[in-house]
């Protein structure tokens, strides 16, 4: 649904919601860059989202799409990109599997399986002891 949204900065300026969405997607969800490109301020952008439920919903869809893309890139980093010879044997890596990406994924997506950093607090007498354990249970 195409709607015109009036800018608070100028009573005569109107911007199509389609234009807002197009710019927001091109700026990859960066509100500051979107606002600059539309010649509005960030506050105006957020006020438009409050006023227009359809615009807010479309912005959320773009955000979800960007998150899906980021997750796909994370999976590539986790897997790596191998260089394979004509016989199908690994000869090298274009991008090596990235251990930090694997750990990040496990800490965010694997929490229910125990892959979580946690702090343990122990109160004994007049002492308060804090210990930090990683996903392997190491201090």
Secondary structure as GFF3:
##gff-version 3
##sequence-region A 1 139
A	DSSP	beta_strand	4	6	.	.	.	ID=ss1
A	DSSP	beta_strand	14	16	.	.	.	ID=ss2
A	DSSP	alpha_helix	17	26	.	.	.	ID=ss3
A	DSSP	alpha_helix	31	38	.	.	.	ID=ss4
A	DSSP	alpha_helix	42	51	.	.	.	ID=ss5
A	DSSP	alpha_helix	53	79	.	.	.	ID=ss6
A	DSSP	beta_strand	81	84	.	.	.	ID=ss7
A	DSSP	beta_strand	90	95	.	.	.	ID=ss8
A	DSSP	alpha_helix	99	109	.	.	.	ID=ss9
A	DSSP	three_ten_helix	111	113	.	.	.	ID=ss10
A	DSSP	beta_strand	118	124	.	.	.	ID=ss11
A	DSSP	beta_strand	127	133	.	.	.	ID=ss12
###
